[in-house]
């Protein structure tokens, strides 16, 4: 892991950009150490510098956590294939038209998850070797399908917060029954991009004995600010 830049933020959080082979990432660490680690993932081609993700990361780091995110293949500045761009466009068009999306979901999102999991596990290995970062590890992000797979295959993840979850491939919907760690599931009741019933069915499928659903009115980007605080309280219970 090679750090390429760093800056100390006003709240004392250290923000560092890094590369790990071809994987670009960002790490935020608090002034105190050692700090539990939280992995924050995103999808839909969004960059790791997406303002909403950065705001969540900085807030969480300010609460005493090391927070890391990476750009998966096809996200941010990483190369995008013409086929992937066409699949994203087809998915958006199909969703806007209210047509069934399962076929596109399986052929496009499924492989993205399969390719992203090894990169996240490699990143996790490298992060846990850094001074000042320790376990246990949490997951927090809007890429619910990735989080489900990681929760199943990665024993170092002790708790997870998922956002939305309406469009999750079949394989991860089945794997949800194997998830046993504590969960906090956020649902925007009027999310135009995530069918409510599919998200509720996914929540019901999780095998965790401790799972909590927070539902708020509003669209996809309308999650209330207080959910940041609630999310950190959830992490505090399980990672500290």
C-alpha positions as a Markdown table, in Angstrom:
| # | Residue | x | y | z |
|---|---|---|---|---|
| 1 | Unk | 0.0 | 0.0 | 0.0 |
| 2 | Unk | 1.4 | 3.3 | -1.1 |
| 3 | Unk | 0.1 | 6.7 | 0.3 |
| 4 | Unk | 0.1 | 9.3 | -2.4 |
| 5 | Unk | -1.3 | 12.4 | -0.5 |
| 6 | Unk | -2.4 | 13.4 | 3.0 |
| 7 | Unk | -4.1 | 16.3 | 4.7 |
| 8 | Unk | -5.1 | 17.0 | 8.3 |
| 9 | Unk | -8.8 | 18.1 | 8.5 |
| 10 | Unk | -10.1 | 20.7 | 10.9 |
| 11 | Unk | -11.5 | 18.0 | 13.3 |
| 12 | Unk | -8.1 | 16.3 | 13.5 |
| 13 | Unk | -9.0 | 13.5 | 11.1 |
| 14 | Unk | -6.1 | 12.5 | 8.8 |
| 15 | Unk | -7.3 | 11.9 | 5.2 |
| 16 | Unk | -4.9 | 9.9 | 3.0 |
| 17 | Unk | -5.1 | 8.8 | -0.6 |
| 18 | Unk | -3.5 | 5.4 | -1.4 |
| 19 | Unk | -2.9 | 2.9 | -4.1 |
| 20 | Unk | -2.7 | -0.8 | -3.7 |
| 21 | Unk | -1.6 | -2.2 | -7.1 |
| 22 | Unk | -4.3 | -1.0 | -9.4 |
| 23 | Unk | -6.7 | -0.2 | -6.6 |
| 24 | Unk | -7.1 | 3.5 | -5.6 |
| 25 | Unk | -8.5 | 4.3 | -2.2 |
| 26 | Unk | -8.9 | 6.8 | 0.6 |
| 27 | Unk | -8.3 | 6.2 | 4.3 |
| 28 | Unk | -9.5 | 8.5 | 7.1 |
| 29 | Unk | -8.1 | 8.0 | 10.6 |
| 30 | Unk | -8.9 | 9.7 | 13.8 |
| 31 | Unk | -6.4 | 11.3 | 16.2 |
| 32 | Unk | -6.8 | 8.5 | 18.7 |
| 33 | Unk | -5.4 | 5.0 | 18.2 |
| 34 | Unk | -5.9 | 2.2 | 17.9 |
| 35 | Unk | -9.2 | 2.6 | 16.0 |
| 36 | Unk | -11.7 | 0.0 | 14.7 |
| 37 | Unk | -11.9 | -0.2 | 11.0 |
| 38 | Unk | -15.1 | 0.6 | 8.9 |
| 39 | Unk | -15.2 | -0.3 | 5.2 |
| 40 | Unk | -17.4 | 2.1 | 3.2 |
| 41 | Unk | -18.4 | 0.8 | -0.3 |
| 42 | Unk | -20.2 | 2.5 | -3.2 |
| 43 | Unk | -21.3 | 1.4 | -6.6 |
| 44 | Unk | -23.2 | 2.7 | -9.7 |
| 45 | Unk | -19.9 | 4.0 | -11.1 |
| 46 | Unk | -19.7 | 6.6 | -8.3 |
| 47 | Unk | -16.2 | 7.8 | -7.3 |
| 48 | Unk | -14.7 | 7.4 | -3.9 |
| 49 | Unk | -14.8 | 11.2 | -3.8 |
| 50 | Unk | -18.6 | 11.3 | -4.0 |
| 51 | Unk | -19.6 | 14.1 | -1.5 |
| 52 | Unk | -22.2 | 12.0 | 0.3 |
| 53 | Unk | -19.7 | 9.1 | 0.9 |
| 54 | Unk | -16.9 | 11.5 | 2.0 |
| 55 | Unk | -19.3 | 13.3 | 4.4 |
| 56 | Unk | -20.2 | 9.9 | 6.0 |
| 57 | Unk | -16.6 | 8.8 | 6.2 |
| 58 | Unk | -15.4 | 12.0 | 7.8 |
| 59 | Unk | -18.2 | 12.0 | 10.3 |
| 60 | Unk | -17.5 | 8.4 | 11.2 |
| 61 | Unk | -13.8 | 9.0 | 11.5 |
| 62 | Unk | -14.5 | 11.9 | 13.8 |
| 63 | Unk | -16.3 | 9.4 | 16.1 |
| 64 | Unk | -13.1 | 7.4 | 16.5 |
| 65 | Unk | -13.0 | 5.0 | 13.6 |
| 66 | Unk | -10.6 | 4.4 | 10.8 |
| 67 | Unk | -12.7 | 4.5 | 7.6 |
| 68 | Unk | -11.6 | 3.2 | 4.2 |
| 69 | Unk | -13.1 | 3.2 | 0.7 |
| 70 | Unk | -11.8 | 2.1 | -2.7 |
| 71 | Unk | -12.9 | 2.5 | -6.3 |
| 72 | Unk | -14.1 | -0.8 | -7.7 |
| 73 | Unk | -13.5 | -1.6 | -11.3 |
| 74 | Unk | -15.6 | 0.7 | -13.4 |
| 75 | Unk | -16.0 | 3.3 | -10.6 |
| 76 | Unk | -14.4 | 6.7 | -10.3 |
| 77 | Unk | -11.4 | 7.0 | -12.5 |
| 78 | Unk | -10.8 | 3.3 | -13.1 |
| 79 | Unk | -11.2 | 2.1 | -16.6 |
| 80 | Unk | -14.8 | 1.4 | -17.8 |
| 81 | Unk | -15.6 | -0.9 | -20.6 |
| 82 | Unk | -18.1 | 0.0 | -23.3 |
| 83 | Unk | -20.1 | -3.1 | -22.4 |
| 84 | Unk | -20.4 | -1.9 | -18.7 |
| 85 | Unk | -21.4 | 1.6 | -19.7 |
| 86 | Unk | -24.1 | 0.2 | -22.0 |
| 87 | Unk | -25.3 | -2.1 | -19.2 |
| 88 | Unk | -25.6 | 0.8 | -16.8 |
| 89 | Unk | -27.5 | 2.8 | -19.4 |
| 90 | Unk | -29.8 | -0.2 | -20.1 |
| 91 | Unk | -30.4 | -0.6 | -16.3 |
| 92 | Unk | -31.3 | 3.1 | -15.8 |
| 93 | Unk | -33.6 | 3.1 | -18.8 |
| 94 | Unk | -35.4 | -0.1 | -17.7 |
| 95 | Unk | -35.8 | 1.2 | -14.2 |
| 96 | Unk | -37.2 | 4.5 | -15.4 |
| 97 | Unk | -39.6 | 2.7 | -17.7 |
| 98 | Unk | -40.8 | 0.5 | -14.8 |
| 99 | Unk | -39.9 | -2.7 | -16.6 |
| 100 | Unk | -38.4 | -5.9 | -15.1 |
| 101 | Unk | -34.7 | -5.5 | -14.4 |
| 102 | Unk | -33.8 | -8.9 | -13.1 |
| 103 | Unk | -32.1 | -10.1 | -16.3 |
| 104 | Unk | -29.8 | -7.0 | -16.5 |
| 105 | Unk | -29.2 | -7.2 | -12.7 |
| 106 | Unk | -27.9 | -10.7 | -12.9 |
| 107 | Unk | -25.7 | -10.2 | -15.9 |
| 108 | Unk | -24.2 | -6.9 | -14.8 |
| 109 | Unk | -24.3 | -6.5 | -11.0 |
| 110 | Unk | -23.5 | -10.1 | -10.3 |
| 111 | Unk | -20.1 | -10.1 | -12.0 |
| 112 | Unk | -19.3 | -6.7 | -10.4 |
| 113 | Unk | -19.8 | -8.2 | -6.9 |
| 114 | Unk | -17.7 | -11.2 | -7.8 |
| 115 | Unk | -14.8 | -9.0 | -9.1 |
| 116 | Unk | -15.0 | -6.5 | -6.2 |
| 117 | Unk | -14.8 | -9.0 | -3.3 |
| 118 | Unk | -11.2 | -10.1 | -3.8 |
| 119 | Unk | -10.1 | -6.5 | -4.1 |
| 120 | Unk | -11.8 | -5.5 | -0.9 |
| 121 | Unk | -10.3 | -8.5 | 1.0 |
| 122 | Unk | -6.8 | -7.6 | -0.3 |
| 123 | Unk | -7.4 | -4.0 | 0.8 |
| 124 | Unk | -8.6 | -5.2 | 4.2 |
| 125 | Unk | -5.4 | -7.3 | 4.6 |
| 126 | Unk | -3.2 | -4.3 | 3.9 |
| 127 | Unk | -5.2 | -1.9 | 6.1 |
| 128 | Unk | -5.0 | -4.2 | 9.2 |
| 129 | Unk | -1.2 | -4.2 | 8.9 |
| 130 | Unk | -1.1 | -0.4 | 9.4 |
| 131 | Unk | -0.2 | 1.0 | 12.8 |
| 132 | Unk | -3.2 | 2.4 | 14.7 |
| 133 | Unk | -5.8 | 0.3 | 12.9 |
| 134 | Unk | -7.3 | -2.8 | 14.5 |
| 135 | Unk | -10.3 | -5.1 | 14.6 |
| 136 | Unk | -13.1 | -5.7 | 14.8 |
| 137 | Unk | -14.1 | -4.5 | 11.4 |
| 138 | Unk | -17.5 | -3.1 | 10.2 |
| 139 | Unk | -19.1 | -2.6 | 6.8 |
| 140 | Unk | -21.2 | 0.4 | 5.9 |
| 141 | Unk | -22.4 | 1.3 | 2.4 |
| 142 | Unk | -25.0 | 1.5 | -0.3 |
| 143 | Unk | -23.6 | -1.4 | -2.2 |
| 144 | Unk | -25.7 | -4.0 | -0.3 |
| 145 | Unk | -24.9 | -6.9 | -2.6 |
| 146 | Unk | -21.2 | -6.5 | -2.0 |
| 147 | Unk | -21.8 | -6.2 | 1.8 |
| 148 | Unk | -23.8 | -9.4 | 1.9 |
| 149 | Unk | -21.1 | -11.3 | 0.1 |
| 150 | Unk | -18.3 | -9.9 | 2.3 |
| 151 | Unk | -20.4 | -10.7 | 5.5 |
| 152 | Unk | -20.6 | -14.3 | 4.3 |
| 153 | Unk | -17.0 | -14.9 | 3.3 |
| 154 | Unk | -15.0 | -12.5 | 5.5 |
| 155 | Unk | -15.0 | -13.6 | 9.2 |
| 156 | Unk | -13.2 | -10.3 | 10.3 |
| 157 | Unk | -16.4 | -8.3 | 9.6 |
| 158 | Unk | -18.3 | -8.1 | 12.9 |
| 159 | Unk | -21.3 | -5.8 | 12.0 |
| 160 | Unk | -22.7 | -4.1 | 8.9 |
| 161 | Unk | -24.9 | -1.2 | 7.9 |
| 162 | Unk | -26.7 | -1.5 | 4.6 |
| 163 | Unk | -28.6 | 1.2 | 2.6 |
| 164 | Unk | -31.5 | 0.5 | 0.3 |
| 165 | Unk | -31.2 | -3.0 | -1.0 |
| 166 | Unk | -34.0 | -3.2 | -3.5 |
| 167 | Unk | -31.9 | -4.3 | -6.4 |
| 168 | Unk | -29.7 | -7.2 | -5.2 |
| 169 | Unk | -28.8 | -10.1 | -7.5 |
| 170 | Unk | -30.3 | -13.5 | -6.8 |
| 171 | Unk | -27.1 | -15.0 | -5.5 |
| 172 | Unk | -26.8 | -12.4 | -2.7 |
| 173 | Unk | -30.5 | -12.6 | -1.9 |
| 174 | Unk | -29.9 | -16.3 | -1.2 |
| 175 | Unk | -26.7 | -15.6 | 0.7 |
| 176 | Unk | -28.6 | -13.2 | 3.0 |
| 177 | Unk | -29.9 | -16.2 | 4.9 |
| 178 | Unk | -26.2 | -17.0 | 5.8 |
| 179 | Unk | -25.5 | -13.6 | 7.2 |
| 180 | Unk | -25.4 | -13.8 | 11.0 |
| 181 | Unk | -23.7 | -10.6 | 12.2 |
| 182 | Unk | -25.6 | -7.7 | 13.7 |
| 183 | Unk | -27.2 | -5.5 | 11.0 |
| 184 | Unk | -28.6 | -2.0 | 10.7 |
| 185 | Unk | -30.7 | -1.6 | 7.5 |
| 186 | Unk | -31.7 | 1.8 | 6.2 |
| 187 | Unk | -34.6 | 2.2 | 3.9 |
| 188 | Unk | -35.9 | 5.3 | 2.2 |
| 189 | Unk | -39.7 | 4.6 | 1.9 |
| 190 | Unk | -40.1 | 6.6 | -1.3 |
| 191 | Unk | -36.8 | 5.6 | -3.0 |
| 192 | Unk | -37.5 | 5.8 | -6.7 |
| 193 | Unk | -34.6 | 3.6 | -7.5 |
| 194 | Unk | -35.1 | 0.7 | -4.9 |
| 195 | Unk | -38.4 | -1.1 | -4.8 |
| 196 | Unk | -39.7 | -1.0 | -1.3 |
| 197 | Unk | -41.1 | -4.6 | -1.1 |
| 198 | Unk | -37.9 | -6.1 | -2.5 |
| 199 | Unk | -35.9 | -4.3 | 0.2 |
| 200 | Unk | -38.3 | -5.5 | 2.9 |
| 201 | Unk | -38.1 | -9.0 | 1.6 |
| 202 | Unk | -34.3 | -8.8 | 1.8 |
| 203 | Unk | -34.4 | -7.6 | 5.4 |
| 204 | Unk | -36.7 | -10.5 | 6.3 |
| 205 | Unk | -34.3 | -13.0 | 4.7 |
| 206 | Unk | -31.2 | -12.0 | 6.7 |
| 207 | Unk | -30.3 | -14.7 | 9.2 |
| 208 | Unk | -29.0 | -12.3 | 11.8 |
| 209 | Unk | -30.5 | -12.6 | 15.3 |
| 210 | Unk | -29.9 | -8.9 | 15.7 |
| 211 | Unk | -31.2 | -6.9 | 12.8 |
| 212 | Unk | -32.8 | -3.4 | 12.9 |
| 213 | Unk | -34.7 | -1.6 | 10.2 |
| 214 | Unk | -34.8 | 2.2 | 10.0 |
| 215 | Unk | -37.3 | 3.5 | 7.5 |
| 216 | Unk | -37.7 | 7.2 | 6.7 |
| 217 | Unk | -39.9 | 9.0 | 4.2 |
| 218 | Unk | -38.2 | 10.5 | 1.2 |
| 219 | Unk | -36.3 | 9.6 | -1.9 |
| 220 | Unk | -32.9 | 7.9 | -2.4 |
| 221 | Unk | -30.8 | 10.9 | -1.3 |
| 222 | Unk | -33.1 | 12.0 | 1.4 |
| 223 | Unk | -31.7 | 10.0 | 4.3 |
| 224 | Unk | -32.0 | 12.2 | 7.4 |
| 225 | Unk | -28.8 | 13.4 | 8.9 |
| 226 | Unk | -29.5 | 11.9 | 12.3 |
| 227 | Unk | -29.1 | 8.4 | 10.8 |
| 228 | Unk | -25.3 | 9.2 | 10.7 |
| 229 | Unk | -25.4 | 9.5 | 14.5 |
| 230 | Unk | -27.6 | 6.4 | 14.9 |
| 231 | Unk | -25.3 | 4.5 | 12.6 |
| 232 | Unk | -22.3 | 5.3 | 14.7 |
| 233 | Unk | -24.1 | 4.3 | 17.9 |
| 234 | Unk | -24.7 | 0.9 | 16.2 |
| 235 | Unk | -21.0 | 0.7 | 15.4 |
| 236 | Unk | -20.1 | 1.6 | 18.9 |
| 237 | Unk | -22.1 | -1.2 | 20.3 |
| 238 | Unk | -20.4 | -3.8 | 18.1 |
| 239 | Unk | -16.9 | -2.5 | 17.3 |
| 240 | Unk | -15.8 | -0.8 | 20.5 |
